[in-house]
Structure formats: structure tokens, C-alpha cells
Amino acid sequence: MKTSVSIKDLSLNFGAVSVLKDLNLDINDGEFLVLLGSSGCGKSTLLNCIAGLLDASAGQIFIKGKNVTWEEPKDRGIGMVFQSYALYPQMSVEKNLSFGLRVAKVPQAEIEKRVARAAEILQIQPLLKRKPAELSGGQRQRVAIGRALVRDVDVFLFDEPLSNLDAKLRSELRVEIKRLHQSLKNTMIYVTHDQIEALTLADRIAIMKSGIIQQLDDPTTIYNKPRNLFVAGFIGSPSMNFLKGELTKNGGKPVFTANGVSFSLEGYEAAEPLQAGRKVVLGVRPEHIKVDENLGPEVHDATVDIEEPMGADNLLWLKHAGHVMSVRINGARRFKAGTPVKLSFDMSLASLFDAETEKRI
């Protein structure tokens, strides 16, 4: 597949502090890549390096095969949408959209054509004569996206564009951005700390921690087969349940044992041989635990600690063998605190990590 953006051995230091460390990343032509991580992980710094707003300490950046490491932002063929709308308050929406083109001395006919196209794609034609103060937050962010859109570039960069909006607007604009990508088929690099945005928008997600990409994969693989303990705990709401224990043998077969209780690992696809005596962490997502119905061959006793009704879903917190774990069940099923229940794990969807290296095994 053709590469749109290529980052080679990129490092960035602020004085003695290393923010990005020998980072390598290839982004395919037309791909929607999400940089995901908590605050301070380096995701926005990486985006700003691609945009040319920060100078790299080492390494190179290529866009469409051209080395742009030291190019000015305007010469990189990128359009950028920031967290803040950054609109000119005294200008109408139409003038905000066309301002960069007018400064670049693009012919008037071409400006009108691009503004009309962006307004149509983003459904903001009725707003063109208004000023930013007369717009809602969602409308302002659409205009900000439109301003990047009119540049007619190959690569769009989004720096947490929805974080200033309320939950309902975020959900609506997320759909708009996905539709926009399907329509334009341009390369899009999107920074967020919101895992829902990442899972719903991305072709691939790069999960970052301390300036290093922990895992680069499609959303399904990252969710079901996290490469390490950090990725497993970062993705999923509520988080994956973690049980600390060790590998033992039962009838010659490896089993997981924690607090004196053993769990069969039947169905788990290990990447390497499971050696008895190894300290491990078993990870199971809340929706991969069955309670009192459709139970697997191995059943364990537990007690309901807390119930959290969430509409379509119901979240149970169960006490089992010294652990407290969350379980997601159908919202129509209700359990009172203190109720004894039976549970079973779907081991084919579980994750097993080495307790020392924290890597998936």
C-alpha cells in the first residue's frame, strides 16, 4: 500500500526532557490514523512535528514521499484543525473559510468553488453570512474543519477537535468526521484521549505512552488482543478486569491459579508455551464474563457487590475469591447486592500477561 506520511527515527527534546524517542510510523494513503493516549504521552507533540509547528531534535518526516522535516507548515500540504476553533470573530463564516486562500492569492473563482464545496460537505451553507458569535459550538467546529478543507490538501491533522463540545455534539460530529473521511478518502491523522473516538473513527490506532507507541493496530485487534498490560487497561470502559496469579498444571494442562482458585485456560491462544510457575496477570473484559446464564463448562461462585444500571447495559461488581470484578450484562437483568451468582469466563477472548515484563503471552 502507498505511504502518505512516513516518520523515521523521530525524537524531540525540550531541554533535558525527552518527549519523543526514536519514533517510527508509516501512515497509508487515505488512512484514518488515531493517535491515542493520556495527557503528556506525546500525541499532540507528534502531530505538531508533522505539521511543522515544532522542530524535531532528530529524525525525518516525509509527506507524499517529500522530505518536509524543515519545511514551513504552509509548504507541507497539510490542513490542520485545532481543539480551539480559532475563528476570526469579526469575519463572517464565508470570510473565515476563504481567508487563507485570499492570503495565498488563489483566484477568486477557485476560492468561491472551494468554499461552496466545503460548505456543502459540512452542511453549513445557511451559516455563511453569520459571524462566529452567532454560531453554536458544533457549528464553529464545522467551520474550523471547513477552513482546513478548502486548502484542498492530501493530509488533514486533527488535534482533539471535539473535546470542547458536550457529549451529544461530540457524538454527532464524530459521525460527521467519519462521513467526511469516507467521502474525501484523504489521509487523516487524529489526536484524542477519548477511546470511543479512537475505536469508532480509526482504521488503525497508535496507542502512546511516554513518547513511545505501545501498539499500532486496527481497533478490533487492539481491543481483543492488547500487546501489553498498559494497552489492555487503557482501552475499554469499564476497564478490563485483572487477576494476579501464576500458571500451574492440572492433569498436564496449564491452568491459571489466583488466591487458591484455578481457572482452565481452555480456548486461550497463547503466543508462546505456558510454563508452570510463571507469575502472570489474567485479563478479562466485563462483557466476556457470563453470569447465571449461557455459562461455560467451568463455573465459579461469586457474590454481587454493587449494581450500576446503565440503560441498555447493567454493570455488576462481583466479589470472587478475593477479587472484585466488573461484569457487563443486559440492562433488563437485575441483581440485588449480596445475591449469590455463578460466573464463567470466555477464555478465547481473555488476555494473559507476564507479571514482570507486562507483555502479552
C-alpha positions as CSV (number, residue, x, y, z in Angstrom):
1,M,0.0,0.0,0.0
2,K,1.2,3.5,-0.8
3,T,2.6,5.5,2.1
4,S,1.2,9.0,2.7
5,V,3.1,10.1,5.8
6,S,6.4,8.5,6.9
7,I,8.1,9.3,10.2
8,K,11.7,7.9,10.7
9,D,13.6,7.8,13.9
10,L,11.9,11.0,15.2
11,S,13.0,12.4,18.5
12,L,12.0,15.6,20.2
13,N,13.6,17.0,23.4
14,F,12.6,20.1,25.4
15,G,15.9,20.7,27.2
16,A,16.8,17.6,29.2
17,V,13.3,16.2,28.8
18,S,12.8,13.6,26.0
19,V,9.2,13.8,24.7
20,L,9.5,11.6,21.6
21,K,12.1,8.8,21.4
22,D,13.3,7.3,18.0
23,L,9.7,7.1,16.8
24,N,8.9,5.3,13.5
25,L,5.5,5.4,11.9
26,D,4.2,4.9,8.4
27,I,0.6,6.1,7.6
28,N,-1.0,4.7,4.5
29,D,-2.6,6.8,1.7
30,G,-6.2,7.5,2.6
31,E,-5.9,6.0,6.1
32,F,-7.6,7.4,9.2
33,L,-5.0,7.0,11.9
34,V,-5.7,7.9,15.5
35,L,-3.0,8.9,18.0
36,L,-4.4,7.9,21.4
37,G,-3.1,8.3,24.9
38,S,-3.4,10.2,28.1
39,S,-2.2,13.8,28.7
40,G,1.5,14.2,28.3
41,C,2.1,11.0,26.3
42,G,3.4,12.9,23.3
43,K,0.5,12.5,20.8
44,S,-0.1,16.3,20.2
45,T,3.7,16.9,20.1
46,L,4.0,14.3,17.3
47,L,1.1,15.9,15.4
48,N,2.8,19.3,15.8
49,C,6.0,17.9,14.4
50,I,4.2,16.5,11.4
51,A,2.5,19.9,11.0
52,G,5.8,21.8,11.3
53,L,4.8,23.7,14.4
54,L,7.6,22.1,16.3
55,D,11.1,21.3,15.0
56,A,12.3,17.8,15.5
57,S,15.5,17.2,17.5
58,A,16.4,14.2,15.3
59,G,14.8,12.1,12.6
60,Q,12.9,12.9,9.4
61,I,9.3,13.4,8.3
62,F,8.1,12.6,4.7
63,I,4.7,13.6,3.3
64,K,3.9,12.0,-0.1
65,G,7.5,11.0,-0.5
66,K,8.8,14.5,0.0
67,N,11.2,15.2,3.0
68,V,9.4,18.0,4.8
69,T,11.4,17.9,8.1
70,W,12.5,21.5,7.7
71,E,9.7,22.8,5.5
72,E,7.4,25.6,6.7
73,P,3.8,24.4,7.7
74,K,2.3,26.2,4.7
75,D,4.5,24.2,2.3
76,R,3.8,20.7,3.8
77,G,0.4,20.1,2.0
78,I,-1.5,19.7,5.3
79,G,-4.7,21.1,6.7
80,M,-5.0,21.4,10.5
81,V,-8.0,21.5,12.9
82,F,-7.3,22.6,16.4
83,Q,-9.0,22.0,19.7
84,S,-9.9,25.7,19.9
85,Y,-11.9,26.9,16.9
86,A,-9.5,29.8,16.3
87,L,-12.0,31.7,14.1
88,Y,-11.7,35.4,13.3
89,P,-14.6,36.9,15.3
90,Q,-15.0,40.0,13.1
91,M,-15.3,37.9,9.9
92,S,-18.3,36.0,8.5
93,V,-18.2,32.3,8.1
94,E,-17.6,32.7,4.4
95,K,-14.6,35.1,5.0
96,N,-13.2,32.8,7.7
97,L,-13.3,29.9,5.2
98,S,-11.7,31.9,2.4
99,F,-9.1,34.0,4.4
100,G,-6.2,31.6,3.9
101,L,-6.9,31.3,0.2
102,R,-7.1,35.0,-0.2
103,V,-3.8,35.5,1.5
104,A,-2.3,32.8,-0.8
105,K,-3.7,34.8,-3.8
106,V,-5.8,31.9,-5.1
107,P,-8.0,33.2,-8.0
108,Q,-11.5,34.4,-6.8
109,A,-13.4,31.9,-8.9
110,E,-11.4,29.0,-7.3
111,I,-12.0,30.4,-3.8
112,E,-15.7,30.5,-4.4
113,K,-15.7,27.0,-5.7
114,R,-13.8,25.6,-2.8
115,V,-15.8,27.4,-0.2
116,A,-19.1,26.3,-1.8
117,R,-17.8,22.7,-1.8
118,A,-16.7,22.7,1.8
119,A,-20.0,24.3,2.9
120,E,-21.9,21.7,1.1
121,I,-19.9,18.8,2.5
122,L,-20.2,20.1,6.1
123,Q,-23.8,21.3,5.6
124,I,-23.1,24.9,6.7
125,Q,-24.5,26.8,3.6
126,P,-27.1,28.6,5.7
127,L,-24.4,29.9,8.0
128,L,-22.1,31.5,5.5
129,K,-23.2,35.1,6.3
130,R,-23.1,34.7,10.1
131,K,-20.3,35.6,12.4
132,P,-18.8,33.1,14.9
133,A,-20.6,34.7,17.9
134,E,-23.9,33.7,16.3
135,L,-22.9,30.0,16.0
136,S,-23.1,27.1,18.4
137,G,-20.0,25.2,19.4
138,G,-20.7,22.4,17.0
139,Q,-21.3,24.9,14.1
140,R,-18.0,26.7,15.0
141,Q,-16.1,23.4,14.9
142,R,-17.6,22.6,11.5
143,V,-16.4,26.0,10.2
144,A,-12.9,25.2,11.6
145,I,-12.9,21.9,9.8
146,G,-14.1,23.7,6.6
147,R,-11.2,26.1,6.8
148,A,-8.8,23.1,6.6
149,L,-11.0,21.5,3.9
150,V,-10.8,24.4,1.5
151,R,-7.0,24.1,1.4
152,D,-7.5,21.0,-0.8
153,V,-4.6,19.1,0.7
154,D,-3.6,15.5,0.9
155,V,-3.3,15.2,4.7
156,F,-5.6,16.5,7.4
157,L,-4.4,16.8,11.0
158,F,-7.0,17.0,13.9
159,D,-5.8,17.9,17.4
160,E,-8.6,16.9,19.8
161,P,-11.2,18.8,17.7
162,L,-14.2,17.6,19.8
163,S,-13.0,18.0,23.3
164,N,-14.6,21.4,23.8
165,L,-18.1,20.1,22.9
166,D,-20.8,18.5,25.1
167,A,-21.4,14.7,24.8
168,K,-24.3,14.9,22.4
169,L,-22.5,17.2,20.0
170,R,-19.3,15.2,20.2
171,S,-21.3,12.1,19.2
172,E,-22.9,13.9,16.2
173,L,-19.7,15.5,14.9
174,R,-17.8,12.2,15.3
175,V,-20.3,10.7,12.8
176,E,-19.7,13.8,10.5
177,I,-16.0,13.3,10.6
178,K,-16.3,9.6,9.7
179,R,-18.6,10.5,6.9
180,L,-16.2,13.2,5.7
181,H,-13.3,10.7,5.6
182,Q,-15.4,8.2,3.6
183,S,-16.4,10.9,1.2
184,L,-12.9,12.5,0.7
185,K,-10.7,9.5,1.2
186,N,-7.8,11.7,2.3
187,T,-5.2,10.7,4.8
188,M,-6.4,11.9,8.3
189,I,-4.3,11.9,11.5
190,Y,-6.4,12.5,14.6
191,V,-5.2,13.1,18.1
192,T,-7.5,12.2,21.1
193,H,-7.5,11.0,24.7
194,D,-11.1,9.6,24.1
195,Q,-11.0,5.9,23.4
196,I,-14.6,5.9,22.0
197,E,-13.5,8.4,19.3
198,A,-10.5,6.2,18.6
199,L,-12.4,3.0,18.3
200,T,-15.2,4.4,16.2
201,L,-13.1,6.6,13.8
202,A,-9.8,4.8,13.2
203,D,-8.6,2.4,10.5
204,R,-5.6,2.0,12.9
205,I,-4.9,3.3,16.4
206,A,-1.4,4.1,17.7
207,I,-1.6,4.0,21.5
208,M,1.2,6.1,23.0
209,K,2.8,6.3,26.4
210,S,5.8,8.4,27.4
211,G,6.6,9.3,23.7
212,I,6.6,5.6,22.6
213,I,4.0,3.8,20.5
214,Q,2.9,0.8,22.6
215,Q,0.7,-0.8,19.9
216,L,-0.2,0.1,16.4
217,D,-3.2,-1.9,15.1
218,D,-6.8,-1.9,13.9
219,P,-9.4,-1.2,16.7
220,T,-10.6,-4.8,16.9
221,T,-7.1,-6.2,17.4
222,I,-6.2,-3.6,20.0
223,Y,-9.4,-4.3,21.9
224,N,-9.3,-8.1,21.8
225,K,-5.5,-8.7,21.7
226,P,-3.8,-5.9,23.6
227,R,0.0,-6.2,23.3
228,N,0.7,-5.3,26.9
229,L,-0.8,-4.5,30.3
230,F,-0.9,-0.8,29.6
231,V,-2.9,-1.1,26.4
232,A,-5.2,-3.6,28.0
233,G,-6.0,-1.3,30.9
234,F,-6.2,1.9,28.7
235,I,-8.8,0.6,26.2
236,G,-12.3,-0.4,27.4
237,S,-14.8,1.3,29.7
238,P,-15.1,0.0,32.3
239,S,-11.5,-1.3,32.2
240,M,-10.5,-4.9,31.7
241,N,-10.5,-7.0,34.9
242,F,-7.0,-8.0,36.0
243,L,-6.4,-11.1,38.3
244,K,-2.8,-11.6,39.6
245,G,-1.7,-15.2,39.9
246,E,0.5,-17.8,38.4
247,L,0.5,-20.7,35.9
248,T,0.1,-24.2,37.4
249,K,-0.7,-27.6,35.9
250,N,-3.8,-29.7,36.2
251,G,-3.8,-33.1,34.6
252,G,-0.8,-32.0,32.5
253,K,-2.7,-28.9,31.2
254,P,-1.7,-25.3,32.1
255,V,-4.2,-23.5,34.3
256,F,-4.3,-20.1,35.9
257,T,-4.4,-20.0,39.7
258,A,-5.1,-17.0,41.9
259,N,-5.9,-17.0,45.7
260,G,-6.2,-20.7,45.7
261,V,-8.8,-20.8,42.9
262,S,-7.8,-22.3,39.5
263,F,-9.2,-21.4,36.1
264,S,-8.9,-23.5,33.0
265,L,-7.1,-21.8,30.1
266,E,-9.0,-24.0,27.5
267,G,-9.6,-21.9,24.4
268,Y,-6.8,-19.3,25.1
269,E,-4.4,-18.9,22.2
270,A,-1.0,-18.4,23.7
271,A,1.8,-16.8,21.6
272,E,4.4,-18.9,23.5
273,P,4.4,-22.1,25.7
274,L,2.7,-21.6,29.1
275,Q,5.3,-22.7,31.7
276,A,4.1,-23.7,35.2
277,G,5.4,-21.4,38.0
278,R,5.3,-18.3,35.8
279,K,3.8,-15.2,37.5
280,V,1.1,-13.8,35.3
281,V,-1.9,-11.5,35.1
282,L,-5.1,-12.7,33.6
283,G,-7.2,-10.0,31.9
284,V,-10.9,-10.5,31.1
285,R,-13.2,-7.8,29.8
286,P,-16.6,-7.2,31.6
287,E,-18.6,-8.4,28.6
288,H,-16.7,-11.7,28.4
289,I,-17.9,-12.9,31.8
290,K,-21.2,-14.8,31.9
291,V,-23.5,-14.6,35.0
292,D,-26.2,-17.2,35.7
293,E,-26.9,-17.9,32.0
294,N,-25.1,-19.3,29.0
295,L,-22.4,-20.4,31.4
296,G,-19.3,-22.2,30.0
297,P,-18.0,-25.6,31.1
298,E,-16.2,-24.2,34.1
299,V,-18.3,-22.4,36.7
300,H,-17.3,-20.4,39.8
301,D,-19.3,-18.9,42.7
302,A,-19.4,-15.2,43.2
303,T,-21.5,-12.6,45.1
304,V,-23.0,-9.3,43.7
305,D,-21.3,-6.4,45.5
306,I,-22.8,-3.4,43.6
307,E,-25.2,-3.0,40.7
308,E,-25.0,0.0,38.3
309,P,-28.0,0.2,35.9
310,M,-26.9,2.0,32.7
311,G,-29.9,1.7,30.5
312,A,-29.2,-0.8,27.7
313,D,-26.5,-2.3,29.9
314,N,-26.3,-3.2,33.5
315,L,-22.9,-3.2,35.2
316,L,-22.4,-5.6,38.1
317,W,-19.4,-5.6,40.5
318,L,-18.9,-9.1,41.8
319,K,-16.8,-10.4,44.6
320,H,-15.0,-13.7,43.8
321,A,-12.0,-15.3,45.6
322,G,-10.6,-12.1,46.9
323,H,-11.1,-10.2,43.7
324,V,-13.7,-7.6,42.8
325,M,-14.6,-7.6,39.1
326,S,-16.9,-5.8,36.8
327,V,-19.4,-7.6,34.5
328,R,-21.5,-6.1,31.7
329,I,-24.9,-7.8,31.2
330,N,-28.2,-6.9,29.5
331,G,-29.9,-4.0,31.1
332,A,-33.1,-5.9,31.6
333,R,-31.4,-8.3,34.0
334,R,-31.3,-7.0,37.6
335,F,-29.4,-8.3,40.7
336,K,-29.6,-7.1,44.3
337,A,-26.4,-6.6,46.3
338,G,-25.5,-9.7,48.2
339,T,-27.1,-12.1,45.6
340,P,-25.0,-15.3,45.1
341,V,-24.4,-15.9,41.4
342,K,-22.5,-18.3,39.2
343,L,-20.0,-17.0,36.6
344,S,-17.8,-18.3,33.8
345,F,-15.1,-16.7,31.7
346,D,-14.8,-16.8,27.9
347,M,-11.1,-17.7,27.8
348,S,-11.0,-17.5,24.0
349,L,-11.3,-13.7,24.4
350,A,-9.2,-13.4,27.6
351,S,-5.6,-12.0,27.7
352,L,-2.6,-13.3,29.6
353,F,0.3,-11.1,30.5
354,D,3.7,-11.8,32.1
355,A,3.7,-10.2,35.6
356,E,7.3,-8.9,35.2
357,T,7.5,-7.7,31.6
358,E,3.8,-6.9,31.3
359,K,3.8,-8.3,27.7
360,R,1.1,-10.5,26.3
361,I,1.9,-14.2,26.3
